[in-house]
Amino acid sequence: MLDYAIKLTRDPGGMTSADTDALRAAGFGDAAILDICQVTSYYNYVNRLADGLGVELEDYWEGADHTLTREEFVALKPARGGTAPRGAGPAHGGPAA
């Protein structure tokens, strides 16, 4: 999935059916592939828009670590109603956990 997202970000014109075939081989279904493509494309769009307009991050983002570990993410499940993220499991076309 990350190889797909990196290629879509760095070389969008180089995408081929082999890229989605690799996602399918890894267990992702059509809905999950669409989600991966849309999320990657959206973040690329928003970042390019912000960069193109010269938008600067607010001071509170500087030097902060906003990364969740897997354990922290899993611990948040009860707050989300105990469900996996969209597209993360076989019911949404993603690989089994």
MOHU-V319542 format. One record per helix or strand of 2 or more residues. SS is the DSSP state (a for helix, b for strand). FROM is the first residue (numbers start at 1). TO is the last residue. Records with the same first field share a line. If there is no record, write none. Layout:
# MOHU-V319542
SS = FROM-TO + FROM-TO
This chain:
# MOHU-V319542
a = 2-10 + 12-14 + 17-25 + 30-53 + 59-61 + 70-75 + 77-80 + 90-92
